[in-house]
Amino acid sequence: MLRICAVTMTLLAVTVLPGAAARANWADSPDVPSPRAYLQNNRTIGDEFFHVEWAAAAGRRGQARITGYVYNDHGEAAVNVQLRITALDSTGQAVDTVVEPVRGTVPGFSRAYFDVPVPAGPSYQVSVMSFDFMGLGKS
């Protein structure tokens, strides 16, 4: 029998820059939180189970792309892995955020490749925003 254990991030504390409207959305919401709303410690639940190695480059027709690997540091395979990619300006402030899926399964203690289009920016933050662990169990 297949058992799926869902783990998603929830926003616990939000800091808002002056003049910005805060939108504190749950991670499973179809909306992406405003780039001006920040988690106070900039960590996600995904940081406990995954790490990401990535590089930014210009793709076809000048579209910026992030390519790399998401590493599953947990023993159970993960599916429905979503990356949160935040474009930062030259001062390190968030200017745009996208959420992109990692295709397929990320095996336990292994990795999966990703290649996603992103908004142009001088630098980025990339983290695992949500995922589901998939394990075998007996009913």
URCORDA-V360051 format. One record per backbone hydrogen bond with DSSP energy under -1.0 kcal/mol. CO is the residue of the C=O (numbers start at 1). NH is the residue of the N-H. Records with the same first field share a line. If there is no record, write none. Layout:
CO=NH, NH
This chain:
1=137
3=135
5=133
7=131
9=27
15=38
17=20
23=25
26=29
34=37
38=15
44=47
45=48
46=49, 50
49=73
51=71
53=69
55=67
57=65
59=62
60=63
63=59
64=118
65=57
66=116
67=55
68=114
69=53
70=112
71=51
74=109
77=134
78=106
79=132
81=102
82=129, 130
83=100
84=127
85=98
86=125
87=95, 96
88=123
89=92
93=89
96=87
98=85
100=83
106=78
107=110
110=72
112=70
114=68
116=66
123=88
125=86
127=84
130=82
131=7
132=79
133=5
135=3
